[in-house]
Amino acid sequence: MPGILSIVVFVLAVLGVCVWFSMKKRRKMAELEEARLAARQKALDARKEFRAVMSDVGVDPECMAALKAKVAEYARMDPGRADDLGEALDDAIGALDNAEGYEGLATKPTPGPTEPTLVSPDDANLAESVYNQMAWYYYQAKESARKAKNAVEDIDIICDEIQGVIDGIDSTVVRCDMQLETIGEKIEKLRELGFVIDDENQQILVVKTRLTELMAAERVVLVARELEQLEKSLNPLLDSIDQKLSDHQELTTGIPEAQEDLKALRLLRAEMGGVIEDLTVNHAKSSWKTQVENAQDVDSLLSEAEATIGAAKGAFTERLELNSALGALGSARRELSEAEELLRAVTLRREELRLMVDRAPATIETAKAAIAVAKAYCNQNVSAVDVEPYYSDANLAEDILADAEAKLRANPPNYEEVIAKAEKAEEMARGASARCKEAVAEAEALRQEVADALKQAADGIEEAQTYMGRHSGDIKPPARRKLEDAMAELDAAEKADRDDERLILARRVYTLADAALVIAKGNVRDAEHERERQEREERERRRAEEQRRANAAMGFGMAAGMLSRPRPSASKSPARRTGGGGFTRGGGVGRRK
């Protein structure tokens, strides 16, 4: 039995090992199949990505031919960018060739002894290494395709930039044509106005010729900057033509307007004769002297203006000398403006003087009323304040007003001076009234302050008297003398003539009365302290006397007790004798609890 059991165990062991190796092999085969499938999927993905990039690049022969033609055309237009375009095209072609080469390698297995055959990731039975090799080649082909795409995009960018320059050239040419057309129309207007336009025509011809040459050039990009400069060169010519037309229009309208202004000013000057006569007859010379003397210069200004207008007209209509004509027209306008200003000043002065004629009497009456008010107020308050300064000002104002009235009666009167003096008189009178009112108010305030100070002083004296009356026995002579001084000062304050003196004395009275009261209160405090001291000493004396009597009585009682008590026998111990006696028994120290 043991032998059979051993055999069975051995057989089972061998079977287990075989099963284990079988399972391990299957697991290994499964892992290899999984890796092969993953490599196949990787190759499929790589091919898909490669083809997606290639579809964006456009690698068909027609697209590449169109790209080469585009590069050749733009390189001809812009030789400066030709190298960039050629390099980008070479990069694109080389990258596409590399992509196609890698794709060819991906479709063939590793070369062997026999000619390799084409394969594809769609084949399901290829080895993992073949799939990995295919994926690697497809990835390399995708990167080459991406480089080709980038190179094509660079070509497009450069071509777009060149096209932008070309479009800009077209716009510049259009603007130049429009500007040349506008300039041509304005030159025609100059010709119609009589200007010599040879220079302008020559400049236009030069620009048109150069523009034609530039447009015929193959390498138009190279002339873009020159076209811009050509366009800019037309601006000064256009500005010059516009300025001539503007100056012509200015002279066309300005010279007739200046002639009309001259005619109007001559009429106004003729009317000034009556105005000047009115001024010289009805008003003092100082009122109009400056304006009339200036008006006499108007005739010469108008004559000068007439001459300069004629010069401007001759330079313009006969010779088309615009600058000279404009300068003469400007001078004529300034002369006419100055003449008009002088004439207007005479008219304005007459209107001002007319207003003064009506205003002068009213101003005098207003000043009279102000003087009357000032004097009346001074008279009303003569007892309250010293009104002499204010009354003097009112009298001075009255004198000034009398001078103004005298000038009003002159022939011819100076109304300006009359009004100035009347206004000054009114100002002085109003100032006198205001200062007098201020003085009255200050005097009234002072009187009220004096009354308050006297009442305060009287109240202080009364308070001191009342206090001293209540404590008459304690008051010392200094306090009484201080109060007597206050009463004497109060009498002097009530009899003083001036309020300011009365105020000073009243304040002094209050100070003295207050000092007397302070001294009196100090006397009372001292007296009270003395009485308290005496009472305290009396109490101490009585207490000492009572203590003395009590001590004496106590001593007498102790002596009597000792005499009436029997003496202790000799047989008793000293301790017994010491502890005996009525003193200790009767509440002595030994019995205290």
ZILINWO-V500618 format. One record per backbone hydrogen bond with DSSP energy under -1.0 kcal/mol. NH is the residue of the N-H (numbers start at 1). CO is the residue of the C=O. E is the energy in kcal/mol with one decimal. If there is no record, write none. Layout:
BEGIN
NH&CO&E ; NH&CO&E
END
This chain:
BEGIN
5&1&-2.5 ; 6&2&-1.8 ; 7&3&-1.9 ; 8&4&-2.5 ; 9&5&-2.3 ; 10&6&-2.2 ; 11&7&-2.7 ; 12&8&-2.6 ; 13&9&-2.2 ; 14&10&-2.5 ; 15&11&-2.6 ; 16&12&-2.4 ; 17&13&-2.3 ; 18&14&-2.3 ; 19&15&-2.8 ; 20&16&-2.6 ; 21&17&-2.6 ; 22&18&-2.3 ; 23&19&-2.6 ; 24&20&-2.3 ; 25&21&-2.0 ; 26&22&-2.4 ; 27&23&-2.5 ; 28&24&-2.3 ; 29&25&-2.9 ; 30&26&-2.6 ; 31&27&-2.4 ; 32&28&-2.4 ; 33&29&-2.4 ; 34&30&-2.5 ; 35&31&-2.3 ; 36&32&-2.3 ; 37&33&-2.5 ; 38&34&-2.2 ; 39&35&-2.3 ; 40&36&-2.3 ; 41&37&-2.5 ; 42&38&-2.3 ; 43&39&-2.2 ; 44&40&-2.3 ; 45&41&-2.7 ; 46&42&-2.3 ; 47&43&-2.2 ; 48&44&-2.3 ; 49&45&-2.6 ; 50&46&-2.2 ; 51&47&-2.5 ; 52&48&-2.0 ; 53&49&-2.0 ; 54&50&-2.3 ; 55&51&-1.9 ; 57&53&-1.2 ; 58&54&-1.5 ; 64&60&-2.1 ; 65&61&-2.2 ; 66&62&-2.6 ; 67&63&-2.4 ; 68&64&-2.3 ; 69&65&-2.2 ; 70&66&-2.3 ; 71&67&-2.4 ; 72&68&-2.2 ; 73&69&-2.4 ; 74&70&-2.4 ; 75&71&-2.2 ; 76&72&-1.4 ; 77&73&-1.5 ; 78&74&-2.5 ; 81&78&-1.7 ; 82&79&-1.1 ; 85&81&-2.3 ; 86&82&-2.8 ; 87&83&-2.6 ; 88&84&-2.3 ; 89&85&-2.5 ; 90&86&-2.5 ; 91&87&-2.3 ; 92&88&-2.2 ; 93&89&-2.7 ; 94&90&-2.8 ; 95&91&-2.5 ; 96&92&-2.3 ; 97&93&-2.5 ; 98&94&-2.4 ; 99&95&-2.3 ; 100&96&-2.6 ; 101&97&-2.4 ; 102&98&-2.8 ; 103&99&-2.2 ; 104&100&-2.2 ; 105&101&-2.1 ; 106&102&-2.1 ; 107&103&-1.1 ; 108&105&-1.3 ; 119&107&-3.6 ; 123&120&-2.0 ; 131&127&-2.1 ; 132&128&-2.6 ; 133&129&-2.3 ; 134&130&-2.6 ; 135&131&-2.7 ; 136&132&-2.3 ; 137&133&-2.1 ; 138&134&-2.5 ; 139&135&-2.5 ; 140&136&-2.1 ; 141&137&-2.6 ; 142&138&-2.6 ; 143&139&-2.2 ; 144&140&-2.1 ; 145&141&-2.4 ; 146&142&-2.5 ; 147&143&-2.1 ; 148&144&-2.2 ; 149&145&-2.4 ; 150&146&-2.5 ; 151&147&-2.3 ; 152&148&-2.3 ; 153&149&-2.3 ; 154&150&-2.3 ; 155&151&-2.0 ; 156&152&-2.3 ; 157&153&-2.4 ; 158&154&-2.5 ; 159&155&-2.5 ; 160&156&-2.6 ; 161&157&-2.4 ; 162&158&-2.3 ; 163&159&-2.6 ; 164&160&-2.5 ; 165&161&-2.0 ; 166&162&-2.3 ; 167&163&-3.1 ; 168&164&-2.4 ; 169&165&-2.2 ; 170&166&-2.2 ; 171&167&-2.3 ; 172&168&-2.6 ; 173&169&-2.6 ; 174&170&-2.3 ; 175&171&-2.5 ; 176&172&-2.6 ; 177&173&-2.5 ; 178&174&-2.4 ; 179&175&-2.9 ; 180&176&-2.8 ; 181&177&-2.1 ; 182&178&-2.4 ; 183&179&-2.9 ; 184&180&-2.3 ; 185&181&-2.0 ; 186&182&-2.2 ; 187&183&-2.5 ; 188&184&-1.8 ; 189&185&-1.6 ; 190&186&-2.1 ; 191&187&-2.3 ; 192&188&-2.3 ; 193&189&-1.8 ; 194&191&-1.2 ; 195&190&-2.6 ; 201&197&-2.4 ; 202&198&-2.3 ; 203&199&-2.2 ; 204&200&-2.3 ; 205&201&-2.3 ; 206&202&-2.1 ; 207&203&-2.0 ; 208&204&-2.6 ; 209&205&-2.4 ; 210&206&-2.3 ; 211&207&-2.4 ; 212&208&-2.2 ; 213&209&-2.1 ; 214&210&-2.3 ; 215&211&-2.1 ; 216&212&-1.4 ; 220&218&-2.1 ; 222&219&-1.3 ; 223&220&-1.0 ; 224&221&-1.1 ; 227&223&-2.5 ; 228&224&-2.0 ; 229&225&-2.2 ; 230&226&-2.3 ; 231&227&-2.5 ; 232&228&-2.3 ; 233&229&-2.0 ; 234&231&-1.0 ; 235&232&-1.2 ; 238&234&-2.5 ; 239&235&-2.9 ; 240&236&-2.5 ; 241&237&-2.2 ; 242&238&-2.8 ; 243&239&-2.6 ; 244&240&-2.0 ; 245&241&-2.5 ; 246&242&-2.8 ; 247&243&-3.0 ; 248&244&-2.5 ; 249&245&-2.3 ; 250&246&-2.7 ; 251&247&-2.5 ; 252&248&-2.4 ; 253&249&-2.1 ; 254&250&-2.8 ; 255&251&-1.8 ; 257&253&-1.7 ; 258&254&-2.5 ; 259&255&-2.1 ; 260&256&-2.3 ; 261&257&-2.5 ; 262&258&-2.3 ; 263&259&-2.1 ; 264&260&-2.4 ; 265&261&-2.4 ; 266&262&-1.9 ; 267&263&-1.7 ; 268&264&-2.3 ; 269&265&-2.5 ; 270&266&-2.0 ; 271&267&-1.8 ; 272&268&-1.2 ; 273&270&-1.0 ; 275&271&-1.1 ; 276&272&-3.0 ; 277&273&-2.2 ; 278&274&-2.2 ; 279&275&-2.1 ; 280&276&-2.7 ; 281&277&-1.8 ; 282&278&-2.2 ; 283&279&-1.4 ; 284&413&-1.6 ; 287&284&-1.6 ; 288&285&-1.1 ; 289&285&-2.2 ; 292&288&-2.6 ; 293&289&-2.3 ; 294&290&-2.0 ; 295&291&-2.0 ; 296&292&-1.2 ; 297&294&-1.5 ; 298&295&-1.6 ; 301&297&-1.9 ; 302&298&-2.8 ; 303&299&-2.0 ; 304&300&-2.4 ; 305&301&-2.5 ; 306&302&-2.2 ; 307&303&-1.9 ; 308&304&-2.5 ; 309&305&-2.3 ; 310&306&-1.9 ; 311&307&-2.2 ; 312&308&-2.3 ; 313&309&-2.4 ; 314&310&-2.5 ; 315&311&-2.5 ; 316&312&-1.7 ; 317&313&-2.9 ; 318&314&-1.8 ; 321&315&-3.0 ; 322&320&-1.5 ; 325&321&-2.6 ; 326&322&-3.0 ; 327&323&-2.4 ; 328&324&-2.4 ; 329&325&-2.5 ; 330&326&-2.5 ; 331&327&-2.0 ; 332&328&-2.3 ; 333&329&-2.3 ; 334&330&-2.0 ; 335&331&-2.3 ; 336&332&-2.6 ; 337&333&-2.5 ; 338&334&-2.3 ; 339&335&-2.3 ; 340&336&-2.5 ; 341&337&-2.3 ; 342&338&-2.1 ; 343&339&-2.2 ; 344&340&-2.8 ; 345&341&-1.9 ; 346&342&-1.5 ; 347&343&-2.0 ; 348&344&-2.9 ; 349&345&-2.3 ; 350&346&-2.1 ; 351&347&-2.0 ; 352&348&-2.3 ; 353&349&-2.5 ; 354&350&-2.2 ; 355&351&-1.9 ; 356&352&-1.8 ; 357&353&-2.1 ; 358&354&-1.3 ; 359&355&-1.8 ; 360&356&-2.5 ; 363&359&-2.3 ; 364&360&-2.1 ; 365&361&-2.3 ; 366&362&-2.2 ; 367&363&-2.1 ; 368&364&-2.4 ; 369&365&-2.3 ; 370&366&-2.1 ; 371&367&-2.4 ; 372&368&-2.6 ; 373&369&-2.3 ; 374&370&-2.1 ; 375&371&-2.5 ; 376&372&-2.4 ; 377&373&-2.3 ; 378&374&-2.1 ; 379&375&-2.5 ; 380&376&-2.0 ; 381&377&-1.3 ; 385&381&-2.0 ; 391&387&-2.8 ; 392&388&-2.3 ; 393&389&-1.7 ; 394&390&-2.1 ; 395&391&-2.3 ; 396&392&-2.5 ; 397&393&-2.5 ; 398&394&-1.9 ; 399&395&-2.1 ; 400&396&-2.3 ; 401&397&-2.4 ; 402&398&-2.1 ; 403&399&-2.0 ; 404&400&-2.0 ; 405&401&-2.4 ; 406&402&-1.9 ; 407&403&-2.2 ; 408&404&-1.7 ; 409&405&-1.1 ; 418&414&-2.3 ; 419&415&-2.6 ; 420&416&-2.1 ; 421&417&-2.5 ; 422&418&-2.5 ; 423&419&-2.7 ; 424&420&-1.9 ; 425&421&-2.7 ; 426&422&-2.5 ; 427&423&-2.3 ; 428&424&-2.4 ; 429&425&-2.4 ; 430&426&-2.7 ; 431&427&-2.2 ; 432&428&-2.4 ; 433&429&-2.4 ; 434&430&-2.5 ; 435&431&-2.7 ; 436&432&-2.4 ; 437&433&-2.6 ; 438&434&-2.2 ; 439&435&-2.3 ; 440&436&-2.7 ; 441&437&-2.4 ; 442&438&-2.3 ; 443&439&-2.7 ; 444&440&-2.7 ; 445&441&-2.3 ; 446&442&-2.3 ; 447&443&-2.7 ; 448&444&-2.2 ; 449&445&-2.2 ; 450&446&-2.7 ; 451&447&-2.6 ; 452&448&-2.4 ; 453&449&-2.3 ; 454&450&-2.9 ; 455&451&-2.3 ; 456&452&-2.4 ; 457&453&-2.4 ; 458&454&-2.9 ; 459&455&-2.7 ; 460&456&-2.0 ; 461&457&-2.4 ; 462&458&-2.8 ; 463&459&-2.4 ; 464&460&-2.2 ; 465&461&-2.9 ; 466&462&-2.6 ; 467&463&-2.1 ; 468&464&-2.6 ; 469&465&-2.4 ; 470&466&-1.9 ; 471&467&-1.5 ; 474&471&-1.4 ; 480&476&-1.4 ; 481&477&-2.9 ; 482&478&-2.3 ; 483&479&-1.9 ; 484&480&-2.2 ; 485&481&-2.3 ; 486&482&-1.8 ; 487&483&-2.2 ; 488&484&-2.0 ; 489&485&-2.4 ; 490&486&-2.2 ; 491&487&-1.8 ; 492&488&-1.9 ; 493&489&-2.6 ; 494&490&-2.2 ; 495&491&-1.2 ; 502&498&-2.4 ; 503&499&-2.4 ; 504&500&-1.9 ; 505&501&-2.6 ; 506&502&-2.6 ; 507&503&-2.2 ; 508&504&-1.8 ; 509&505&-2.6 ; 510&506&-2.1 ; 511&507&-1.7 ; 512&508&-2.6 ; 513&509&-3.0 ; 514&510&-2.4 ; 515&511&-2.1 ; 516&512&-2.8 ; 517&513&-2.3 ; 518&514&-2.2 ; 519&515&-2.6 ; 520&516&-2.7 ; 521&517&-2.5 ; 522&518&-1.8 ; 523&519&-2.3 ; 524&520&-2.4 ; 525&521&-2.3 ; 526&522&-2.4 ; 527&523&-2.6 ; 528&524&-2.7 ; 529&525&-2.5 ; 530&526&-2.2 ; 531&527&-2.6 ; 532&528&-2.6 ; 533&529&-2.1 ; 534&530&-2.6 ; 535&531&-2.7 ; 536&532&-2.3 ; 537&533&-2.6 ; 538&534&-2.6 ; 539&535&-2.6 ; 540&536&-2.2 ; 541&537&-2.5 ; 542&538&-2.7 ; 543&539&-2.6 ; 544&540&-2.4 ; 545&541&-2.3 ; 546&542&-2.7 ; 547&543&-2.2 ; 548&544&-2.3 ; 549&545&-2.4 ; 550&546&-2.4 ; 551&547&-2.5 ; 552&548&-2.1 ; 553&549&-2.4 ; 554&550&-2.1 ; 555&551&-2.1 ; 556&552&-1.9 ; 557&553&-1.8 ; 558&554&-1.8 ; 559&555&-1.7 ; 560&556&-1.9 ; 561&557&-1.8 ; 562&558&-1.7 ; 563&559&-1.4 ; 564&560&-1.5 ; 565&561&-1.1 ; 577&573&-1.7 ; 578&574&-2.3 ; 579&575&-1.7 ; 585&581&-1.0 ; 586&582&-2.1 ; 587&585&-1.0 ; 588&584&-1.4
END
